[in-house]
Amino acid sequence: MENRADIQELTLEEVMGDRFGRYSKYIIQERALPDIRDGLKPVQRRILYAMNVEGNTSEKGFRKSAKTVGNVIGNYHPHGDSSVYEAMVRLSQDWKLREELVEMHGNNGSMDGDPPAAMRYTEARLSKIAEELLRDIEKETVDFVLNFDDTDEEPTVLPVRYPNLLVNGATGISAGYATDIPPHNLSEVIDATMHLIDHPNAKVSDLMVYLKGPDFPTGGILQGLSGIKKAYETGKGKVVVRSKTRIEDLRGGKQQIVINEIPYEVNKAVLVRKMDEIRINKRVDGIAEVRDESDRTGLQIVVELKKEANANGILTYLLKNTDLQVSYNFNMVAIDQKRPKQVGISRMLEAYLEHQREIITRRTNFNLRKAESRSHIVVGLIKALSILDQVISAIRNSKDKKNAKDNIIEQFDFTEAQAEAIVSLQLYRLTNTDITALESEADALSKAIASFKKILTSPAEMRRVMKQELAEIKKKYGSPRRTVIENEIEELKVETEVLVAQEEVIVSVTKEGYIKRTSLRSYGASKPEEIGMREGDYPIFIEQMNTLNHLLLFTTKGNIIYRPVHELTELRWKDIGEHLSQNITFETDEMVLKAFALKDFNPSATFTLISEEGFIKQTSAADFVVGRSYRTKSFVAMKLKTDSDAIVNVIYTEDQTGQDVFLVTHRGFGLRYPLAEVPIVGAKAGGVKSINLKDGDYVVNGILFEAEAPKTEVILVTQRGSVKKMNIHDFDSLGRAKRGLLVLRELKNNPHRVAFLLDGEKNQEYIILTEKDNAFDLSSTSYQISDRYSNGSFILDEATDGAPVDVHKKVVYEIKE
């Protein structure tokens, strides 16, 4: 291909970089961000200017919106009609703008996010306050530039009479910049501006005496004074906006939550739907109905509660989990001297005052020129009237208008402008009364000229004019604050009681890890032994609990599993239950060892954990408050030092004073010492040595008992099937980590070894299972206390029945009345 002069060779990076750079500059400066001086984006400025040019003002009738949109597109803003109409509609929405700039007849949308009617149906005009943004625009107060097709001119900024950027706020997203400026109260903004006129070096804290914080058109409560101060200083800050709510009593002991103001820019219909979904999905128990009762008199959402529901708790839940309360992030970015800048209120108000000084200076210069030119003519007319006959005679003797002008300039020393005014004078103006009118006009003009010159030369006069004009706006348009400001952000804590319907239930846990909760009705309608279980499994825990209680499960591998009772699957008593491994990973040889029902995590209570390989520890119950991921994983309750070690017992004590530990090993050593010798350590600790074990020996079990009690009975079961009851007070306290004393007599042939240590108190019923699947009942009341050196009596024959492999307590539960 030949080299053509009209083709440039450029890399893609250059072209993309250059074109995107230009596009970014355009949307930053000319589309999405407001000007710091008038607080308007280009499309808004063009809409207001177009309406003003067309005379579509507040004292005249409404005009079809489509006509205005057409004007804006045709003359100033060559973009889509929908984007122009949407911007125009927003300027008329009293829930978006603190002071609406456009008045609209017809459907202009709603807080529910409904779209406005099409522009061919709605009618609009400028609002009264919008005219304050455009006042004096004809007096050369602002720069004009050619429009897109060079057929007309448009203003680069409006000569606004009040700080519109703060009053109406702004939101916008451009390339690399976004802005979020909340609306403010007009009176407060003007007070702060007037303070800044008098005290140019005022700090943000001084200005905040007047400008308390945002004032949303939708009202509400704004929390976080420190966030407001930070935003006012830096342009960035975070606050919380919450709805105005109250709790009302209804008949029959019921209550309802009434909401009359919601946060700024929250869609009411979506909010009501979300609140109703919470009711439908029963995330909170106690909501009977959610209704939107808003009408032409105002906004009202009602959350009707069931009888005896916790109104404050439910309100807290709704504030936390719906848009009834939202975070508002200030990000105050505006175009300042053609550049996007993050600004605090000091710079915003300074920029506004600089703009005002320029506007007043240009307006005064314009007025001064007009007044001087008119004054010059009035002086000429007065002079002409005083020598009227000579002037008339000179004009009558002239050939034409030009000749007449030349003649009176020559004869009476008038200027060109004065001569033009004289020859253009109508005859009726020559009546005698007019001289007085002209003299009073001349007098008024000379005073006006003096005042204009004073404004231009005296900074004090300039300040007086600025303050006077601001005061007029405040008097005319000021309104009371709608948003209540509170210093602190209130932390929302939702109590479980609110989320859960309180109910007494039966909770069961089996050795193999099946868990369920059953209603008292289902439990009462079945026999306790009809519990649904797999063959060979048995219950280790059956208790009546409240849905607000906590269930802690300890496994043989030193892990803890937490389940709030209300989260357990509700099943019939005859159903098997849900296996823990459906949500939590288990090791192959891991079993559930113990289950505990807790009302709360009592900080003075401890769990004592005893391991097979000779370790013991105490941990505060409060340390077992598990993290958020409790549904899908277990947590460490005791760190085991080897893979072969296992937990043999876990004991819960609310009062540790006077408690002793008693451990029994497989080879028949028993050791007693005070619990006080076992340090209280964290959940992940491995504990301390509990007993000095011989090689090949291990701890079978350990218990806690009251040292001062007259007797504490335990039962030993040996591997040969012998059962022996003894009083552990017969053992002296030796101290932790000692070897201990023998609890059985050592035989030369086939000696007895301890297989199980059981609680031997009255009326304890156990079932012993053997390796040959035989079951034997064991009752604690069937045995008398033996001495230390006895080997007990046989309950089974090891040779024929098989050695005992498992023993468990018969767990039966009677419903409390």
HELIX and SHEET records of a PDB file:
HELIX    1   1 LEU A   12  ILE A   27  1                                  16    
HELIX    2   2 ILE A   28  ALA A   32  3                                   5    
HELIX    3   3 PRO A   42  VAL A   53  1                                  12    
HELIX    4   4 SER A   65  ASN A   75  1                                  11    
HELIX    5   5 ASP A   81  ARG A   90  1                                  10    
HELIX    6   6 LYS A  128  LEU A  134  1                                   7    
HELIX    7   7 ILE A  137  LYS A  139  5                                   3    
HELIX    8   8 ASN A  164  ASN A  168  1                                   5    
HELIX    9   9 LEU A  186  ASP A  198  1                                  13    
HELIX   10  10 VAL A  204  LEU A  207  1                                   4    
HELIX   11  11 LEU A  225  THR A  234  1                                  10    
HELIX   12  12 ARG A  251  GLY A  253  5                                   3    
HELIX   13  13 LYS A  268  ILE A  280  1                                  13    
HELIX   14  14 ALA A  311  ASN A  321  1                                  11    
HELIX   15  15 ILE A  345  SER A  386  1                                  42    
HELIX   16  16 LEU A  388  ARG A  396  1                                   9    
HELIX   17  17 LYS A  401  PHE A  412  1                                  12    
HELIX   18  18 GLU A  416  VAL A  423  1                                   8    
HELIX   19  19 LEU A  427  LEU A  430  5                                   4    
HELIX   20  20 ASP A  434  THR A  457  1                                  24    
HELIX   21  21 PRO A  459  TYR A  477  1                                  19    
HELIX   22  22 THR A  496  LEU A  499  1                                   4    
HELIX   23  23 LEU A  520  GLY A  524  1                                   5    
HELIX   24  24 PRO A  528  GLU A  530  5                                   3    
HELIX   25  25 VAL A  565  GLU A  567  5                                   3    
HELIX   26  26 LEU A  580  GLN A  582  5                                   3    
HELIX   27  27 ALA A  621  PHE A  624  5                                   4    
HELIX   28  28 ARG A  628  ARG A  631  5                                   4    
HELIX   29  29 LEU A  675  GLU A  677  5                                   3    
HELIX   30  30 ILE A  728  ASP A  730  5                                   3    
HELIX   31  31 SER A  780  SER A  782  5                                   3    
HELIX   32  32 GLU A  798  ASP A  801  1                                   4    
SHEET    1   A 3 ARG A  63  LYS A  64  0                                        
SHEET    2   A 3 GLU A 123  LEU A 126 -1                                        
SHEET    3   A 3 VAL A 102  HIS A 105 -1                                        
SHEET    1   B 2 PHE A 144  LEU A 146  0                                        
SHEET    2   B 2 GLU A 153  PRO A 155 -1                                        
SHEET    1   C 2 ALA A 170  ILE A 173  0                                        
SHEET    2   C 2 ALA A 178  ILE A 181 -1                                        
SHEET    1   D 4 GLN A 325  ASN A 331  0                                        
SHEET    2   D 4 LYS A 236  ARG A 242 -1                                        
SHEET    3   D 4 ILE A 221  GLN A 223 -1                                        
SHEET    4   D 4 VAL A 484  GLU A 486  1                                        
SHEET    1   E 4 LYS A 244  ASP A 249  0                                        
SHEET    2   E 4 GLN A 255  GLU A 261 -1                                        
SHEET    3   E 4 ILE A 301  LEU A 305 -1                                        
SHEET    4   E 4 ILE A 287  ASP A 292 -1                                        
SHEET    1   F 2 VAL A 333  ASP A 336  0                                        
SHEET    2   F 2 ARG A 339  GLN A 342 -1                                        
SHEET    1   G 4 PRO A 539  ASN A 546  0                                        
SHEET    2   G 4 GLU A 504  THR A 510 -1                                        
SHEET    3   G 4 TYR A 514  SER A 519 -1                                        
SHEET    4   G 4 GLU A 578  HIS A 579 -1                                        
SHEET    1   H 4 VAL A 592  LEU A 598  0                                        
SHEET    2   H 4 HIS A 550  THR A 555 -1                                        
SHEET    3   H 4 ASN A 559  PRO A 564 -1                                        
SHEET    4   H 4 PHE A 635  VAL A 636 -1                                        
SHEET    1   I 4 ILE A 647  THR A 653  0                                        
SHEET    2   I 4 THR A 606  SER A 611 -1                                        
SHEET    3   I 4 PHE A 615  SER A 620 -1                                        
SHEET    4   I 4 VAL A 688  LYS A 689 -1                                        
SHEET    1   J 4 VAL A 699  GLU A 706  0                                        
SHEET    2   J 4 GLN A 659  THR A 665 -1                                        
SHEET    3   J 4 PHE A 669  PRO A 674 -1                                        
SHEET    4   J 4 LEU A 741  LEU A 742 -1                                        
SHEET    1   K 4 VAL A 754  ASP A 759  0                                        
SHEET    2   K 4 GLU A 713  THR A 718 -1                                        
SHEET    3   K 4 SER A 722  ASN A 727 -1                                        
SHEET    4   K 4 SER A 793  PHE A 794 -1                                        
SHEET    1   L 3 ALA A 775  SER A 779  0                                        
SHEET    2   L 3 GLU A 765  THR A 770 -1                                        
SHEET    3   L 3 PRO A 804  LYS A 809 -1                                        
END                                                                             
